[in-house]
Amino acid sequence: MQRSQQRAETPPGHVVVIGGGIAGLAAAHRLVTTGVRVTLLEATDRLGGKLMTGEVAGVQVDLGAESMLARRPEAVALAEAVGLADRLQPPATATASLWTRDALRPMPKGHVMGVPGDPAVLGEVLSPEGLARIAEERDLTPTPVGEDVAVGAYVADRLGREVVDRLVEPLLGGVYAGDAYRISMRAAVPQLFEAVKEGGPLLEAVGRIQERAAARQRTGPVFQGIAGGIGTLPAAVGDTVRAGGGDILTETPVLGLTRTETGWAVRTDTRTIAADGIVLATPAWSAGTLLAAESPAASAELSGVEYASMALVTLAFRRTDIEAYSALRGRSGFLVPPVDGHTIKASTFSSNKWQWVADAAPGLFVLRTSVGRYGEEDHLHREDEELVSVSLRDLAAATGLTARPVDSEVTRWIGGLPQYPVGHLTRVARIRDEVAKLPALRVCGAVYDGVGIPACIASAHRAADEITREIIATPTLVRGTGSEAGQ
């Protein structure tokens, strides 16, 4: 009885979170709110990872991720929890287009990541031959999906390559900067994978997904932004973690992890920190390096994860210089199928899409382009001026825009997006199985459960909750917590 009372009064241990992207910050926030002592270590001089704001022509804009899926609760809930509820803002317009077959064409509705439920909506995007190929699907023999299958390969087999090349590829590429013919359906479009496993034509599988979505009667915006930029979320989370007693150290790279009798020793370039638990919220290559000594099998799996790099080119124009270009009006932007051979893969008309951008700079029109896909990253080695020039060239071809920007900003995200090839979730399961053999250590982030902001936060919450349960349930892990050596 006395031991039970002593354990109940013992505060939870000290958890070190390694990595200050949104996953690491979300894990630290979750831990602090449950009373755990937290130290977050970030190697660079700022928090947020791929969530970052900057300035173009004196206007604060997102230079990384610019929106978050609102149909999942995690990201919106975190923003609300850290005091940003009154700054949440849905897109002012979601009227996107495809720049394909030499014209801006309306993005078809009624699809699941580009896979249509009704071919009738594709008339402006596909050729007559492409539409005819879709009509053949009901006569095809079933295509097995097995344990996993590439999205592009499966859809091309059922509906023809044109659907993949002009619809699926630009949409998936916008999320993963990847190759639809390699990307795992089970990992990237799980609802489609489950639907096609039920059997029947692919068009009917998409129809079932749409019927189930309609039955749930979801309301509210699909996406949300934050006035001032999604890139303001990390600082707000960091401030809340500090207010809750957590320590956040930037410019503090972790050089090694070692198990000790009572937990873990975290070695930085200036000291060694004792921890009862570890949340490893870093990219795969970093996590693999840190786990090499204690879990060679997990390290080997992590080293096999590939990444795509990309660049964002943000441009500001005088509104008076772009008023004549009707293609820029009313649209949120456009996607670009790789098959059309252009350099940019997308453009977002920020001043149309986000009211806060328009309000912050009423005399300017801000837009951005993205460049770079998996396996096509030579463009990223170009000088900033050249990336601006090729973006302007493609914008002119797509919209007629010939005005010159008053300012520009090029942001490179090297190794920014983990790739999810066929078998990715099986790899993730193997990583987690190996990591679970280590006491009070968990992994989280974009590598594991999805690259979107809500998915990263959900991954972080899972890791934080598992660590909390373990360190509270294991008395030896809370003995002498928080000690530090090598000061």
JOWOMO-V976129 format. One line per field, one symbol per residue. ss: DSSP state (@ for helix, = for strand, . for the rest). Layout:
ss->???
//
This chain:
ss->.@@@@@@@@....=====..=@@@@@@@@@@@@...=====......=....====..====.....==....@@@@@@@@...@@@==......=====..====....==..==..@@@@.....@@@@@@@@.@@@..........=@@@@@@@@@.@@@@@@@@@@@@@@@@......==@@@@.@@@@@@@@....@@@@@@@@@@@@@@@......====...@@@@@@@@@@@@@@...===....======....=====...====.====...@@@@@@@@....@@@@@@@@...============@@@@...@@@....====.@@@...=====.@@@@.@@@@@@...========.=..=.@@@@..@@@@@@@@@@@@@@@@.......============..=..@@@@@@@@@@@@.....===..@@@@...@@@@@@@@@@@@@@@@@@@@@.@@@@.....==..
//
